[in-house]
Amino acid sequence: MLPPKVAQTQVVIIMIEKAGEDNTALKTECNNIFKTLKSAGVRVEFDDRTVYKSGWKFNHWEQRGVPIRLELGKRDLD
């Protein structure tokens, strides 16, 4: 991992979703967090790819040195 000041992407938001469930509220909340962080000047990415599972996304971003991973799932919204 890289230090946040040096990292190209400081924060990545990963949506923890289950197949077959309605994830529109979850995606909306992730987008709201993304916009808030972006407006605060944080270099942030939102990984909303549905082709890959969460574990693959964790590994993908960890290999790129992203220091902070923000995971948001249905239980977090509840």
C-alpha positions, 0 to 999 in steps of 0.5 A: 500500500502507498501512503495516501498523499502519494497514492494515485487513488486514495480511497476506493468504494466497493459495493458489497452486493448479493446476486438477485437482490435490488441494489439501487438504494445501495448504489445510490448511497455509494454514489452519494459518498463518492460525490462527497469525497470527490468534492472534499478533494479526495482522489476516490474511485467507485468500483461498481462493476457487477462482473466481478465478486467482492474478493476479486475487487479487493485484490485488484485495488490492493495490488494498485496500492490504494490505502483505504478501501470503503466497503458498503453493503446492505447491512450497513444501510439497514 
